[in-house]
Amino acid sequence: MNIESLVTMANQIADFFVAEAGADAAPQEIAAHITKFWDPRMRTQIIAHAAAGGAGLSQPALAAARQLQPPVMKVASAAV
């Protein structure tokens, strides 16, 4: 997915959680939402974008993206 779309979605999620949870609690709620609902590839992209400065992300969305942990890649075990 292109980064502009991810930034738009992250900002929309941020707007919702700022209104619902307040500015102080919003980044944690945004990060939890992204972790729960976004594909690992999308999370990887937004984490990298935030690390590169986060152009276009609102302050709450940027704070949330900086809290995200990279997705854990599952390694399939070989059948014996």
C-alpha positions, -999 to +999 in steps of 0.1 A: +000+000+000+013+035-007+025+055+022+002+084+015-028+061+020-013+048+053-007+083+065-042+093+057-056+062+075-033+067+106-044+104+108-081+094+106-076+068+133-058+095+154-086+120+150-111+094+163-090+084+193-081+120+202-119+127+203-127+095+222-098+090+246-082+125+248-049+137+235-028+121+263-043+086+259-047+087+221-012+075+210-015+043+230-050+037+217-040+044+181-010+020+184-032-007+198-057-003+170-030-004+143-014-035+159-047-052+161-062-044+127-034-035+102-016-061+081+021-066+093+033-051+060+013-020+066+027-017+101+062-022+089+057+007+064+043+031+089+071+023+114+097+030+088+079+062+077+078+074+113+115+066+117+123+087+086+105+117+102+068+109+096+060+135+070+022+141+070+014+123+102-004+143+129+014+145+162-008+117+178-004+094+148+034+100+148+036+093+185+016+061+180+038+050+151+069+054+172+053+031+199+047+003+174+068-028+175+079-044+143+058-075+134+073-108+144+079-130+114+068-166+120+092-192+108+077-224+097+093-255+112+104-282+089+084-314+090+106-344+100 
